[in-house]
Amino acid sequence: MATLADSFLADLDELSDNEAEIPEDNDVDAADMEEDVDGDLADLENLNYDDLDSVSKLQKTQRYIDVIQKVEEALKMGSDVSTQGVDLEDDPEYQLIVDCNALSVDIENEIVIIHNFIRDKYRLKFPELESLVHHPIDYARVVKKIGNEMDLTLVDLEGLLPSAIIMVVSVTASTTTGKPLPEEVLSKTVEACDRALDLDSAKKKVLDFVESRMGYIAPNLSAIVGSAVAAKLMGTAGGLASLAKMPACNVQLLGAKKKNLAGFSTATSQFRVGYLEQTEIFQTTPPSLRMRACRLLAAKSTLAARVDSIRGDPSGNTGRAFKDEIHKKIEKWQEPPPAKQPKPLPVPDSEPKKKRGGRRLRKMKERYAITDMRKLANRMQFGVPEESSLGTLHLH
């Protein structure tokens, strides 16, 4: 009995030893984690968020300067498609277009970073503005225009925003809790706005260049959606190869913005549509069929981009065939349904229908057949008078 008790005590001792060891390990892990967090915080502190140059570095990079310079030179020279025989990958102009697509994505990201910088600075002056104006470039233009002005009735925002949004911004500004910014913070904010607008104009220049060369780079895609929309799709996707790998449902959403309806009804607004809404096909389609047309357009655009990415049809005939197919389908959708034909009455039966034979019919006949007892009851005997309700019948 003592040995059993000893063994229990020994087990308990081992358990308590293990429990004592576990917290020590946890302490070590916790210490490591604290060191990591401290290191991350130190990195964040080293990044001076007050200095715009430490946040936004793209415009100072050699790559940005080189690509923009080449684009400006190419736009001055005009379109030159003399290198038809050269393989697309080796063509320097195609390489420049690929660089432009990569740069346009970087510019987008840089604009978002600068937008966050402006928003954090201007939040002290007008905290509600960021929820009213979502688009980074519109936000930068409005901030630059308003500046430190507290009375928005003195600021003309016409042309920068839709009139409904201007009204909401003016009303909100009259009740805002914000305070005027110090001069130093305001100058940094306006500088950031200028930088965002410069980046936006550089992005437009890059897209103009890509658009002018789209007939050569992506002839089939351009045939369906037009060169302007094709350039935007390629720029947002990050190149023709990336666009070709993308599913059609994502191509449909490329360039879709979060719409600010300022409390108005969502019934008439078009959601879930990106750059494809700028195409001629989409605009000429009746509103009730636009979402269907957009899905079809996205599917065919994706197929055309895949053809272009492998140089399957440099003439663009495949794209034009796809476009004709889209037009025919949309026309077919708009056709009225076929008229209902009057149904003639069946010919009346002059003779009884022939019942088919078979087990089922035999069973039914057996069920309703007259039984032997009935037969005997109905039988009349020869020479014997029958009694009836009419009285006694006599045989003659």
C-alpha positions as CSV (number, residue, x, y, z in Angstrom):
1,M,0.0,0.0,0.0
2,A,2.9,2.3,0.9
3,T,4.5,1.7,-2.5
4,L,1.3,2.7,-4.3
5,A,1.1,6.0,-2.3
6,D,4.8,6.6,-3.0
7,S,4.3,6.2,-6.7
8,F,1.3,8.7,-6.6
9,L,3.4,11.2,-4.7
10,A,6.3,10.8,-7.3
11,D,3.8,11.5,-10.1
12,L,2.5,14.6,-8.4
13,D,6.1,15.8,-7.9
14,E,6.8,15.4,-11.7
15,L,3.7,17.3,-12.6
16,S,4.6,20.2,-10.3
17,D,8.1,20.2,-11.8
18,N,6.7,20.5,-15.4
19,E,4.3,23.2,-14.3
20,A,7.2,25.1,-12.8
21,E,9.2,24.8,-16.1
22,I,6.4,26.0,-18.4
23,P,6.1,29.6,-17.2
24,E,9.9,30.0,-17.6
25,D,9.6,29.2,-21.3
26,N,6.6,31.5,-21.6
27,D,8.6,34.3,-20.0
28,V,11.4,33.8,-22.5
29,D,8.9,33.9,-25.4
30,A,7.3,37.0,-24.0
31,A,10.6,38.7,-23.6
32,D,11.5,37.9,-27.3
33,M,8.1,39.2,-28.4
34,E,8.6,42.4,-26.5
35,E,12.0,42.9,-28.1
36,D,10.4,42.4,-31.6
37,V,7.6,44.9,-30.9
38,D,10.1,47.4,-29.5
39,G,12.2,46.9,-32.7
40,D,9.1,47.5,-34.9
41,L,8.2,50.6,-33.0
42,A,11.7,51.9,-33.2
43,D,11.5,51.4,-37.0
44,L,8.3,53.3,-37.1
45,E,9.7,56.1,-35.0
46,N,12.8,56.3,-37.3
47,L,10.4,56.9,-40.2
48,N,9.6,60.6,-39.8
49,Y,6.0,60.9,-40.8
50,D,6.1,64.7,-40.7
51,D,8.5,64.7,-43.6
52,L,6.8,64.1,-47.0
53,D,10.1,63.1,-48.7
54,S,10.5,60.1,-46.3
55,V,7.0,59.0,-47.0
56,S,6.8,59.6,-50.8
57,K,10.0,58.6,-52.7
58,L,8.8,57.6,-56.1
59,Q,9.3,60.9,-57.9
60,K,12.9,61.0,-56.9
61,T,13.8,57.5,-58.2
62,Q,15.8,57.2,-61.4
63,R,13.4,54.7,-62.9
64,Y,10.5,57.2,-62.6
65,I,12.5,60.0,-64.2
66,D,13.7,57.7,-67.1
67,V,10.3,56.3,-68.0
68,I,8.5,59.7,-67.9
69,Q,11.3,61.2,-70.1
70,K,11.0,58.3,-72.6
71,V,7.2,58.7,-72.7
72,E,7.4,62.4,-73.3
73,E,9.9,61.8,-76.2
74,A,7.7,59.1,-77.7
75,L,4.6,61.3,-77.5
76,K,6.5,64.1,-79.3
77,M,7.7,61.7,-82.0
78,G,4.2,60.3,-82.6
79,S,3.2,56.7,-83.3
80,D,5.8,54.7,-85.3
81,V,4.8,51.1,-86.0
82,S,7.6,50.1,-88.3
83,T,8.8,47.2,-86.2
84,Q,6.0,44.8,-87.3
85,G,8.4,41.9,-88.0
86,V,10.2,42.2,-84.6
87,D,9.2,39.8,-81.9
88,L,7.0,41.5,-79.3
89,E,9.3,40.7,-76.3
90,D,12.3,42.2,-78.1
91,D,10.6,45.3,-79.3
92,P,11.9,48.3,-77.2
93,E,8.6,50.1,-77.5
94,Y,6.8,47.1,-76.0
95,Q,9.3,47.1,-73.2
96,L,8.6,50.7,-72.5
97,I,4.9,50.0,-72.5
98,V,5.5,47.2,-69.9
99,D,7.6,49.6,-67.8
100,C,4.7,52.2,-68.2
101,N,2.2,49.7,-66.9
102,A,4.4,48.8,-63.9
103,L,5.0,52.5,-63.2
104,S,1.3,53.4,-63.4
105,V,0.6,50.8,-60.7
106,D,3.4,52.3,-58.6
107,I,2.0,55.8,-59.2
108,E,-1.4,54.6,-58.0
109,N,0.1,53.2,-54.8
110,E,2.2,56.4,-54.3
111,I,-1.0,58.5,-54.6
112,V,-2.7,56.4,-51.9
113,I,0.3,56.9,-49.6
114,I,0.2,60.7,-50.2
115,H,-3.5,60.7,-49.8
116,N,-3.1,59.1,-46.3
117,F,-0.5,61.7,-45.5
118,I,-2.8,64.6,-46.5
119,R,-5.8,63.0,-44.7
120,D,-3.8,62.6,-41.4
121,K,-2.7,66.3,-41.6
122,Y,-6.0,67.8,-42.7
123,R,-8.1,65.7,-40.2
124,L,-7.4,68.4,-37.6
125,K,-9.0,71.1,-39.8
126,F,-11.9,69.2,-41.4
127,P,-12.3,65.6,-40.1
128,E,-15.5,64.9,-42.0
129,L,-14.1,65.7,-45.5
130,E,-12.5,62.2,-45.9
131,S,-15.9,60.5,-45.6
132,L,-17.5,62.8,-48.1
133,V,-14.8,62.9,-50.8
134,H,-13.4,59.4,-51.3
135,H,-11.3,59.7,-54.4
136,P,-7.7,60.7,-53.5
137,I,-7.2,63.2,-56.4
138,D,-10.5,64.9,-55.8
139,Y,-9.7,65.1,-52.1
140,A,-6.3,66.6,-52.8
141,R,-7.9,69.3,-55.1
142,V,-10.5,70.1,-52.5
143,V,-8.0,70.4,-49.7
144,K,-5.7,72.6,-51.8
145,K,-8.7,74.8,-52.7
146,I,-10.1,75.2,-49.2
147,G,-6.7,75.6,-47.4
148,N,-7.3,77.1,-44.0
149,E,-10.6,78.9,-44.9
150,M,-13.2,78.2,-42.2
151,D,-16.2,79.7,-44.1
152,L,-16.7,77.5,-47.2
153,T,-19.2,79.9,-48.7
154,L,-16.2,81.9,-49.8
155,V,-14.6,78.9,-51.5
156,D,-15.8,78.0,-55.0
157,L,-15.7,74.2,-55.4
158,E,-17.6,74.3,-58.7
159,G,-16.0,72.0,-61.2
160,L,-14.1,70.0,-58.6
161,L,-17.1,68.1,-57.2
162,P,-20.7,67.3,-58.2
163,S,-23.1,70.0,-57.0
164,A,-24.9,67.6,-54.5
165,I,-21.5,66.7,-52.8
166,I,-20.6,70.5,-52.7
167,M,-23.8,71.2,-50.9
168,V,-23.2,68.4,-48.3
169,V,-19.5,69.5,-47.8
170,S,-20.6,73.1,-47.2
171,V,-23.3,72.1,-44.7
172,T,-20.9,69.8,-42.9
173,A,-18.1,72.4,-42.8
174,S,-20.4,74.8,-41.0
175,T,-20.8,72.4,-38.1
176,T,-17.3,70.9,-38.1
177,T,-15.3,70.6,-34.9
178,G,-12.0,71.2,-36.7
179,K,-9.5,74.0,-36.0
180,P,-7.3,76.0,-38.5
181,L,-4.0,74.3,-39.1
182,P,-0.6,75.9,-38.1
183,E,1.2,77.5,-41.1
184,E,3.9,74.9,-41.2
185,V,1.5,71.9,-41.3
186,L,-0.7,73.7,-43.9
187,S,2.3,74.3,-46.2
188,K,3.3,70.6,-45.9
189,T,-0.3,69.5,-46.7
190,V,-0.5,71.8,-49.8
191,E,2.9,70.5,-51.0
192,A,1.6,66.9,-50.6
193,C,-1.5,68.0,-52.6
194,D,0.7,69.4,-55.4
195,R,2.7,66.2,-55.4
196,A,-0.4,64.0,-55.7
197,L,-1.7,66.2,-58.6
198,D,1.7,66.0,-60.4
199,L,1.7,62.2,-60.0
200,D,-1.8,62.1,-61.4
201,S,-0.8,64.2,-64.5
202,A,2.2,61.9,-65.0
203,K,-0.1,58.9,-64.8
204,K,-2.4,60.5,-67.4
205,K,0.7,61.1,-69.7
206,V,1.7,57.4,-69.3
207,L,-1.8,56.2,-70.1
208,D,-1.9,58.5,-73.2
209,F,1.3,57.0,-74.5
210,V,0.1,53.4,-73.8
211,E,-3.3,54.3,-75.5
212,S,-1.6,55.5,-78.6
213,R,0.3,52.2,-79.0
214,M,-2.6,49.9,-78.1
215,G,-3.5,49.2,-81.7
216,Y,-0.1,47.5,-82.1
217,I,0.3,45.9,-78.7
218,A,-3.3,44.6,-78.1
219,P,-5.2,44.9,-81.4
220,N,-7.9,42.4,-80.5
221,L,-8.6,43.9,-77.1
222,S,-8.7,47.4,-78.6
223,A,-11.1,46.2,-81.3
224,I,-13.7,45.3,-78.6
225,V,-13.4,48.0,-75.9
226,G,-11.5,50.7,-77.7
227,S,-7.8,51.7,-77.2
228,A,-8.5,54.1,-74.3
229,V,-10.3,51.5,-72.1
230,A,-7.8,48.8,-73.2
231,A,-4.9,51.0,-72.0
232,K,-6.6,51.6,-68.6
233,L,-7.4,47.9,-68.2
234,M,-3.8,47.0,-69.0
235,G,-2.4,49.7,-66.7
236,T,-4.6,48.7,-63.7
237,A,-3.9,45.0,-64.2
238,G,-0.2,45.6,-64.5
239,G,0.5,44.5,-68.1
240,L,-1.0,42.4,-70.8
241,A,0.2,39.2,-69.4
242,S,-1.4,39.9,-66.0
243,L,-4.6,40.9,-67.7
244,A,-4.6,37.6,-69.7
245,K,-4.3,35.6,-66.5
246,M,-7.1,37.4,-64.7
247,P,-10.6,35.9,-64.6
248,A,-13.4,37.8,-66.4
249,C,-15.3,38.6,-63.2
250,N,-12.2,40.6,-62.0
251,V,-11.7,42.3,-65.3
252,Q,-15.3,43.6,-65.0
253,L,-14.4,45.3,-61.7
254,L,-11.1,46.9,-62.8
255,G,-11.3,50.6,-62.2
256,A,-14.6,50.4,-60.1
257,K,-14.8,53.3,-57.6
258,K,-16.6,53.4,-54.3
259,K,-19.5,55.8,-55.1
260,N,-20.5,58.4,-52.6
261,L,-24.2,59.0,-53.1
262,A,-24.5,61.5,-50.2
263,G,-27.6,59.7,-48.8
264,F,-29.4,59.6,-52.2
265,S,-31.1,56.4,-53.5
266,T,-28.9,53.5,-54.7
267,A,-31.7,52.3,-57.1
268,T,-30.4,54.2,-60.1
269,S,-26.7,53.9,-59.5
270,Q,-24.6,51.5,-61.4
271,F,-22.4,49.4,-59.1
272,R,-19.9,46.6,-59.8
273,V,-18.7,48.2,-63.1
274,G,-15.2,49.5,-63.7
275,Y,-13.6,50.9,-66.9
276,L,-15.9,48.8,-69.1
277,E,-18.8,51.2,-68.5
278,Q,-16.8,53.7,-70.7
279,T,-17.0,51.5,-73.7
280,E,-19.2,52.3,-76.7
281,I,-21.0,48.9,-76.4
282,F,-22.0,49.5,-72.7
283,Q,-23.2,53.0,-73.4
284,T,-25.4,52.1,-76.3
285,T,-27.0,49.1,-74.4
286,P,-30.4,49.8,-72.7
287,P,-30.0,50.2,-68.9
288,S,-32.0,47.1,-68.1
289,L,-29.5,44.9,-70.0
290,R,-26.3,46.7,-69.1
291,M,-25.1,44.3,-66.3
292,R,-25.6,41.4,-68.7
293,A,-23.8,43.2,-71.4
294,C,-20.9,44.1,-69.0
295,R,-20.5,40.4,-68.0
296,L,-20.4,39.4,-71.7
297,L,-18.0,42.2,-72.5
298,A,-15.6,41.2,-69.7
299,A,-15.6,37.6,-70.8
300,K,-14.8,38.5,-74.5
301,S,-12.2,41.1,-73.4
302,T,-10.4,38.4,-71.3
303,L,-10.4,36.0,-74.3
304,A,-9.1,38.8,-76.6
305,A,-6.3,39.7,-74.1
306,R,-5.2,36.1,-74.0
307,V,-5.0,36.0,-77.8
308,D,-3.0,39.3,-77.7
309,S,-0.6,38.1,-75.0
310,I,0.6,35.2,-77.3
311,R,0.4,37.4,-80.4
312,G,-2.2,35.0,-81.8
313,D,-3.8,37.5,-84.2
314,P,-1.9,40.7,-84.9
315,S,-4.5,41.8,-87.5
316,G,-7.2,42.2,-84.8
317,N,-9.8,40.1,-86.8
318,T,-10.5,37.9,-83.7
319,G,-11.4,41.0,-81.6
320,R,-13.7,42.3,-84.4
321,A,-15.4,38.9,-84.6
322,F,-15.9,39.0,-80.8
323,K,-17.4,42.5,-81.1
324,D,-19.8,41.5,-83.8
325,E,-20.8,38.5,-81.7
326,I,-21.5,40.8,-78.7
327,H,-23.6,43.1,-80.8
328,K,-25.7,40.2,-82.2
329,K,-26.3,38.8,-78.7
330,I,-27.4,42.2,-77.3
331,E,-29.8,42.6,-80.3
332,K,-31.1,39.1,-79.7
333,W,-31.8,40.0,-76.1
334,Q,-33.9,43.0,-77.2
335,E,-36.1,41.1,-79.6
336,P,-39.7,40.7,-78.4
337,P,-40.7,37.2,-77.5
338,P,-42.5,35.2,-80.2
339,A,-46.2,35.8,-80.4
340,K,-48.4,33.2,-78.8
341,Q,-50.0,31.0,-81.6
342,P,-53.8,30.4,-81.2
343,K,-54.3,26.7,-80.2
344,P,-57.0,25.0,-82.4
345,L,-59.6,22.9,-80.6
346,P,-59.3,19.2,-81.0
347,V,-61.5,17.4,-83.5
348,P,-64.7,16.1,-81.8
349,D,-64.9,12.3,-81.4
350,S,-67.6,10.7,-83.5
351,E,-66.8,7.2,-82.5
352,P,-65.8,6.0,-79.0
353,K,-62.1,5.7,-78.3
354,K,-60.6,2.3,-78.6
355,K,-59.4,1.2,-75.1
356,R,-56.1,-0.4,-75.3
357,G,-55.8,-3.9,-73.7
358,G,-53.4,-5.0,-71.1
359,R,-53.2,-6.2,-67.5
360,R,-54.4,-2.9,-66.0
361,L,-57.5,-2.8,-68.1
362,R,-58.3,-6.5,-67.4
363,K,-57.9,-5.8,-63.7
364,M,-60.3,-2.9,-64.0
365,K,-62.9,-5.0,-65.9
366,E,-62.6,-7.7,-63.2
367,R,-63.2,-5.1,-60.5
368,Y,-66.4,-3.7,-62.1
369,A,-67.5,-7.0,-63.7
370,I,-70.9,-8.5,-62.8
371,T,-70.6,-11.4,-60.4
372,D,-72.1,-14.9,-60.7
373,M,-74.6,-14.1,-57.9
374,R,-75.8,-11.0,-59.8
375,K,-76.2,-13.1,-62.9
376,L,-78.3,-15.7,-61.1
377,A,-80.4,-13.0,-59.4
378,N,-81.2,-11.4,-62.7
379,R,-82.0,-14.7,-64.4
380,M,-85.5,-15.2,-65.6
381,Q,-87.0,-18.7,-65.4
382,F,-88.9,-20.0,-68.4
383,G,-92.6,-20.4,-67.8
384,V,-92.7,-19.0,-64.3
385,P,-94.4,-15.6,-63.7
386,E,-92.2,-12.8,-62.2
387,E,-93.3,-10.6,-59.4
388,S,-92.8,-7.0,-60.0
389,S,-93.7,-3.6,-58.4
390,L,-96.2,-3.1,-61.1
391,G,-98.2,-6.1,-59.9
392,T,-98.4,-9.7,-61.0
393,L,-97.3,-10.3,-64.5
394,H,-99.1,-12.9,-66.4
395,L,-97.6,-14.9,-69.2
396,H,-99.5,-14.9,-72.5
